[in-house]
Structures are given as C-alpha cells and as structure tokens.
Amino acid sequence: MKQIIKRTKAYYCVECGKCSGSCPVARVNEGFSPRVIVERALSGMKGEIEGDRELWTCLTCEACTTKCPSTVKFSEFIRGMRSSAFNSGYTSRCSQGGLLHSIQRVQSYRDIVQNRLQWISDDLKTSTEGEVLYFTGCLPYFENLFSGFVNPLEIARSTVKILNKAGISPVVSPNERCCGHDLLWTGNVETFQKLARLNIEMIKESGASRIVTSCPECLRTLKLDYADFFEGTDIEIVHISEFISSLIKNNDIKLNRAGIMTYQDPCRLGRHMGIYDAPREVIKSMGELVEMNKNREESSCCGVSAWATCEGNSKLMQIERLIEAKSTGADMLVTSCPKCLIHFRCAVHNQIPVEKEKVDIPVVDLTVAACRALAGE
C-alpha cells in the first residue's frame, strides 16, 4: 500500500475535500467519499479499505483528479488498491452476474477459437494484413447481451464503412481479444497481462502501423496501460472520432446535415485521454451542437465503470444526465463510447422514476451518426 500511495501521490492529500465535492457518486451516495478512502490509506488501514464495498463504488471517472490541487492520481490509487484487494480474495459485485468478466477471462486462453467476425457483411471491405487495424473490442459480445435495446455491432459496421469511404480496408482480426480494461480496473492484473500479450502478438503479426478503435476504453488501455506493462509497442493508436475529424478537415469525406445534437463526453476519452475537440468537430460538420451545462472536463459520468458499479445510484446518475440532455432541446444525445450508449439506453429500458417525457431523447453513437450522414450514401 505504501508503494501505491507513493506512486499516485496520495501522500500529498491536503484533505480539502474538493475530490468528494466533485465526485458524482458522492452526490447520490452519502456514504462514499474519495477523501475518506485516502485518509484510511494514509493511516495504514489496508485491511479496512480492501474489505470495504466503497472501494468498488468509485467510477474512476477522474472528476476528482481534475479538481485536486495536489494532483493526486486518485483513479490510479483506486486501481492499485483494487489489485491489492483482488490478491487478498476480495472482488467486486459485477453486474450481469459477472458474465462479461467471465467472457473476458475465457478470452485469455491462448488456444480458444472465437467466431467474432460474423458481423462483416459482403459490403464491408476488410483485410487480413495491412497498415490500419480496426480494434473492435467487445462489440461482438455486447451484441449478444444487449441486442434487446441497442445494436452495438452497428458501431463496428459504421466504422468500417467510414474507413472504406476513405479508401482503407482495415485489418479485422479473428484472433483479437478483449483489451482487458475491465479486468485491470477490477484488480485482475494477471489476466489483463495475458490478454495484452495475446493482443500485442496479434497486432505485430498483422503488420499494422496504426490502430483505430471506436471504444475509448480500448483507446486508453492500448495507448497507456499496455505501455506500462510491455515494451516494443510503438504504434499509432487513434479513436475513431479523431480519424473522422481528420478526414473532414482534409475534405476526404463530407457529411450531410443531421439535426441538433448534444454530446456526452466519455470519461476515458475526455478526462483520461484529453480528447474533447475531435467529437465536437464531427458533430458540427453534420449539425448544430448545443452543450449541456456539464461538458468537457465537467461532464457527468454515465454512472457505470468496468461493469462493477451498476446499481440504483448508477441509474439515478443516468436519469439525471438524460434530463439534462433533453433540456437542451437537442434532437439527440450523441456519445462516442459504446458503454455510454448501453448504459443510457438501459436506464430507460424498463421502469423509470420520472416521467418518460423528461428523458425521451434518442441516444446515438457518434460513428453511427456520422456514417448515416455520409454524403452520397
């Protein structure tokens, strides 16, 4: 624990409470406080922290980090403590009964054979080797689990269509595995490392020099976390919003007008990776952007992280955000994260605690919206 405290600068905490004051969880859960967790760590209360449910309640959204005057890396602190807790036998109470984490663990077996390319239809041009690789992430698995209210694979198809429009036939590998984000952030570092090794091996074999991903969590994991554990992975990694934005700037594609939109900044894409402008440039090229009061660094999290925090408080945060989006007068809420899309759609899928009219706004993935707006399509 001393190493975690030192690495994340937790010893710089001045107990000002700005972390707890900015925390979206603390707003709906009076029992949660980032400051209190740090205090316990500094007091040497390792056992109490590891056994405390609140360790898994944190969204690791980094809202607290943006406000901390001492630059404490709180989300990294939480990740380190979860790893310690996991090694001590403590685990999170994962949503979907832990099914998604089980799927990710199974993918870490080297000899497993996946059938993850069924979604590639005849109108999509892909390759087995090439300079650009499209990392699809868990979209094929999300399709099987959440197809009742969302179509995750439409994101993958839209990504390939846009790449094809730019003259690129991306590599889409049948041997790709989950990036390991969720396992890493719930403390299972060993299995994360297995997944990372298999993916790095796959990437090297593809001959790709650039990776495009439509998932901010994949982007963060491939670009930052793989670099922490492994060397020799010098490769360009971009989010699809950055790629589309560059295509628009170079006049390689043109988008038709698609209405008035408001935008949800995903935590991993925004506060973790600092990517705020690219998605907005794409939106402005196909419609009018109206911002919610909480945007960019101040944006509210969708309420779930690594499938470890899906519960009543999460739904309160999601409903609150949808109300804010609806109040802008936008025709749709656009996000560039598959999980944000799933969580917001799920929040209103069944019974909700407010009138339907207050949250009745379509939630659309940015890549899907851009693909639908492609001129000439």
C-alpha positions in Angstrom: 0.0 0.0 0.0 2.9 2.3 0.7 4.1 1.9 -2.9 0.6 2.7 -4.2 0.4 5.8 -2.1 3.9 6.9 -3.3 3.2 6.2 -7.0 -0.2 8.0 -7.0 1.0 11.0 -4.8 -1.8 10.2 -2.3 0.5 11.5 0.5 0.1 15.0 -1.0 -3.6 15.0 0.0 -4.4 18.1 2.0 -7.9 17.0 3.0 -9.5 19.9 1.3 -12.5 17.8 0.2 -12.5 19.0 -3.4 -12.4 15.4 -4.6 -15.5 14.5 -2.7 -17.2 17.7 -3.6 -16.8 17.0 -7.3 -17.5 13.2 -7.2 -20.6 12.1 -9.0 -21.0 9.1 -6.7 -20.8 11.2 -3.5 -23.6 13.3 -4.8 -26.0 10.3 -4.7 -24.3 8.1 -2.1 -23.7 9.9 1.2 -21.5 7.0 2.4 -18.9 7.5 -0.3 -16.0 9.9 -0.1 -12.7 9.8 -2.0 -11.1 11.9 0.7 -12.0 9.4 3.4 -10.6 6.5 1.4 -7.3 8.3 1.0 -7.3 9.2 4.7 -7.7 5.5 5.6 -4.8 4.6 3.3 -2.5 7.2 4.9 -3.4 5.9 8.3 -2.3 2.4 7.2 -5.8 0.9 7.3 -5.1 -1.5 4.4 -7.5 -4.3 5.6 -10.4 -2.0 6.1 -10.0 -0.5 2.6 -9.7 -3.8 0.9 -12.8 -5.2 2.6 -14.9 -2.1 2.0 -17.6 -2.2 -0.7 -16.9 1.5 -1.4 -13.5 0.6 -3.0 -15.6 -0.8 -5.9 -18.1 2.0 -5.9 -15.7 4.5 -7.4 -16.3 5.2 -11.1 -12.6 6.1 -11.7 -14.0 8.8 -13.9 -11.3 11.3 -12.8 -13.7 14.1 -12.0 -11.8 14.3 -8.6 -8.4 14.4 -10.3 -9.3 17.5 -12.4 -10.1 19.3 -9.2 -7.3 18.1 -6.9 -4.9 20.9 -6.0 -2.3 18.4 -5.1 -2.5 16.4 -8.4 -3.3 13.1 -6.5 -3.9 10.4 -9.1 -7.0 9.1 -7.3 -8.2 6.7 -10.0 -4.8 5.1 -10.3 -4.8 4.9 -6.5 -8.1 3.1 -6.6 -6.9 0.7 -9.3 -3.8 -0.2 -7.2 -5.9 -0.8 -4.1 -8.3 -3.0 -6.1 -5.4 -5.1 -7.3 -4.2 -5.5 -3.8 -7.8 -6.4 -2.6 -8.2 -8.8 -5.5 -5.0 -10.6 -4.5 -6.4 -10.8 -0.9 -9.5 -12.5 -2.2 -11.9 -9.5 -2.4 -13.8 -8.9 -5.6 -16.5 -6.5 -6.9 -20.1 -7.4 -7.2 -20.2 -7.2 -11.0 -23.4 -6.5 -13.0 -24.8 -9.2 -15.3 -23.7 -11.7 -12.6 -20.1 -11.2 -13.7 -20.8 -12.7 -17.1 -18.8 -10.1 -19.0 -15.8 -10.6 -16.8 -16.1 -14.3 -17.3 -16.1 -13.9 -21.1 -13.0 -11.7 -20.9 -11.2 -14.3 -18.7 -12.1 -17.1 -21.2 -10.6 -15.0 -24.0 -7.2 -15.0 -22.2 -6.8 -18.7 -23.0 -4.4 -18.9 -25.9 -6.0 -21.8 -27.8 -9.6 -20.5 -27.7 -11.2 -20.2 -31.2 -13.6 -17.3 -31.5 -16.3 -16.7 -34.1 -16.2 -12.9 -33.8 -16.3 -11.8 -37.4 -19.9 -12.8 -38.3 -20.9 -9.1 -38.5 -18.7 -8.5 -41.5 -21.1 -8.4 -44.4 -20.3 -8.6 -48.1 -20.5 -4.8 -48.5 -17.7 -4.2 -46.0 -14.1 -4.4 -47.2 -11.6 -5.7 -44.7 -8.1 -7.3 -44.8 -6.0 -9.9 -43.0 -2.9 -7.8 -43.2 -2.3 -4.0 -43.7 -1.3 -0.7 -42.2 -4.5 0.1 -40.4 -6.1 -2.3 -37.9 -9.6 -1.8 -36.5 -9.7 -3.0 -32.9 -13.4 -3.9 -32.4 -13.2 -4.5 -28.7 -16.1 -6.3 -27.0 -18.7 -5.1 -29.5 -19.5 -8.6 -30.8 -20.1 -9.8 -27.3 -22.2 -6.8 -26.4 -24.4 -7.5 -29.4 -25.3 -10.9 -27.9 -26.0 -9.5 -24.4 -27.8 -6.2 -25.1 -29.4 -6.5 -28.5 -32.8 -6.1 -26.9 -32.4 -2.3 -26.6 -29.2 -1.4 -28.5 -27.3 -2.6 -31.6 -23.5 -2.4 -30.7 -22.3 -4.0 -33.9 -23.8 -1.1 -35.9 -20.9 0.9 -34.4 -18.4 -1.7 -35.9 -20.1 -1.7 -39.3 -20.3 2.1 -39.4 -16.6 2.3 -38.5 -15.6 0.0 -41.4 -17.9 1.8 -43.8 -16.2 5.2 -43.0 -12.8 3.6 -43.3 -13.8 2.2 -46.6 -15.1 5.6 -47.7 -11.6 6.9 -47.1 -10.1 4.1 -49.2 -9.0 1.9 -46.3 -9.7 -1.8 -46.0 -8.8 -2.3 -42.3 -7.4 -5.4 -40.8 -10.1 -7.0 -38.6 -8.6 -10.0 -36.8 -10.4 -13.2 -35.7 -7.7 -13.5 -33.0 -8.3 -10.2 -31.3 -9.1 -10.5 -27.6 -10.8 -8.1 -25.2 -8.3 -5.3 -24.4 -8.6 -6.2 -20.7 -9.8 -2.8 -19.4 -12.5 -4.2 -17.2 -10.3 -6.8 -15.6 -7.5 -4.3 -15.0 -9.8 -1.9 -13.3 -11.4 -4.6 -11.1 -8.0 -5.7 -9.9 -7.3 -8.8 -12.0 -3.9 -7.7 -13.3 -2.6 -11.2 -14.1 -5.4 -12.0 -16.6 -5.1 -8.4 -18.1 -1.5 -9.2 -18.8 -2.4 -12.4 -20.6 -4.9 -10.6 -22.8 -2.4 -7.8 -23.5 0.3 -10.3 -24.6 -2.1 -12.0 -27.0 -3.3 -8.7 -28.5 0.2 -7.3 -28.9 1.2 -10.6 -30.6 -1.8 -10.3 -32.9 -1.1 -6.6 -33.8 2.5 -7.4 -34.6 1.5 -10.3 -36.9 -1.0 -8.0 -38.8 1.8 -5.6 -39.9 -0.4 -2.7 -38.8 1.3 0.7 -38.0 -2.0 2.3 -36.9 -4.8 1.1 -34.8 -8.3 2.7 -34.9 -10.8 1.9 -32.1 -14.4 3.0 -31.6 -14.1 2.4 -27.8 -12.5 5.0 -25.5 -11.7 2.3 -23.0 -9.8 0.3 -25.7 -8.0 3.5 -26.7 -6.9 4.2 -23.1 -5.9 0.6 -22.5 -3.9 0.1 -25.7 -2.3 3.5 -25.6 -1.4 3.9 -21.9 -1.8 0.7 -20.0 -0.1 -1.6 -22.5 2.8 0.7 -22.5 3.0 0.4 -18.7 3.4 -3.3 -18.8 5.2 -4.0 -22.1 7.9 -2.5 -24.3 8.2 -2.6 -28.1 4.6 -1.5 -28.9 5.4 1.8 -30.6 2.3 2.2 -32.8 -0.1 5.0 -33.5 -3.5 4.5 -31.8 -6.4 6.8 -32.5 -10.0 7.0 -31.6 -12.5 6.9 -34.5 -13.6 10.5 -33.7 -10.1 11.7 -34.3 -9.9 9.8 -37.5 -13.3 11.1 -38.8 -12.3 14.6 -37.8 -9.1 14.4 -39.8 -11.0 13.1 -42.9 -13.4 16.0 -42.7 -10.5 18.5 -42.4 -8.8 17.0 -45.4 -12.0 17.0 -47.4 -11.8 13.3 -47.8 -15.4 12.9 -46.7 -18.4 15.2 -46.4 -21.3 14.8 -44.0 -24.9 15.8 -44.6 -26.8 17.8 -42.0 -28.4 15.6 -39.3 -30.1 18.0 -36.9 -29.4 19.4 -33.4 -27.2 17.4 -31.1 -25.8 17.5 -27.6 -22.7 15.5 -26.7 -21.8 13.2 -23.8 -18.0 13.2 -23.1 -17.0 9.7 -22.1 -14.7 9.7 -19.1 -12.0 7.6 -20.7 -11.9 9.7 -23.9 -12.2 13.1 -22.1 -10.7 13.3 -18.7 -8.4 10.3 -19.2 -7.2 11.0 -22.7 -7.9 14.7 -23.1 -9.9 14.3 -26.3 -12.7 16.8 -26.4 -12.5 18.7 -29.7 -12.5 15.9 -32.3 -16.0 14.6 -31.5 -17.4 18.1 -31.4 -15.8 18.9 -34.8 -17.5 15.8 -36.3 -20.9 16.9 -34.8 -20.5 20.5 -36.0 -19.8 19.2 -39.5 -23.2 17.4 -39.7 -25.4 19.6 -37.5 -25.8 22.1 -34.6 -24.1 21.3 -31.3 -25.8 22.5 -28.1 -23.8 21.8 -25.0 -25.2 20.6 -21.7 -24.2 22.7 -18.6 -21.8 20.0 -17.6 -19.5 19.4 -20.5 -15.8 18.6 -21.3 -13.8 18.4 -18.1 -17.0 19.0 -16.1 -19.0 16.3 -17.9 -21.0 13.8 -15.8 -20.1 10.1 -16.0 -22.7 7.7 -17.4 -22.7 6.0 -13.9 -21.0 2.6 -14.6 -17.4 1.6 -14.8 -15.9 -1.8 -15.7 -19.3 -3.4 -15.1 -18.6 -3.2 -11.4 -20.9 -0.3 -10.3 -24.3 -0.9 -12.0 -26.9 -0.4 -9.3 -29.6 2.1 -8.1 -27.3 5.0 -7.7 -26.0 4.5 -11.2 -29.5 4.7 -12.6 -30.0 8.0 -10.7 -26.9 9.5 -12.4 -28.0 8.3 -15.8 -31.6 9.7 -15.4 -30.2 13.0 -14.2 -27.9 13.2 -17.2 -30.7 12.3 -19.7 -32.9 15.0 -18.2 -30.0 17.5 -18.7 -29.6 16.3 -22.3 -33.3 16.6 -23.0 -33.5 20.1 -21.6 -31.0 21.4 -24.2 -33.7 21.0 -26.9 -31.4 18.8 -29.0 -32.8 16.1 -31.3 -30.5 13.5 -30.0 -27.8 12.8 -27.4 -24.6 11.7 -29.1 -21.8 9.8 -27.4 -18.6 8.2 -28.7 -18.5 5.3 -26.2 -20.3 2.0 -26.7 -20.7 1.6 -22.9 -22.2 5.1 -22.5 -24.7 4.1 -25.2 -25.6 0.9 -23.5 -25.9 2.4 -20.0 -28.1 5.3 -21.1 -30.4 3.1 -23.2 -30.6 0.6 -20.4 -31.5 3.3 -17.9 -34.8 4.0 -19.6 -35.4 0.5 -21.0 -37.7 -0.6 -18.2 -39.5 1.3 -15.3 -38.0 4.7 -14.6 -38.6 7.1 -11.6 -39.5 10.1 -13.7 -42.0 11.0 -16.4 -40.9 9.5 -19.8 -41.1 12.9 -21.5 -38.2 14.2 -19.3 -35.7 11.6 -20.7 -37.3 10.8 -24.0 -34.3 11.7 -26.2 -32.6 9.3 -28.7 -29.1 8.3 -27.7 -26.9 7.7 -30.8 -23.2 6.7 -31.2 -21.1 9.3 -32.9 -19.7 6.9 -35.5 -23.2 5.6 -36.4 -24.5 9.2 -36.7 -21.5 10.1 -39.0 -22.0 7.0 -41.1 -25.7 7.8 -41.6 -24.8 11.4 -42.6 -22.2 10.4 -45.2 -22.8 12.4 -48.4 -23.8 10.2 -51.3 -24.9 7.3 -49.1 
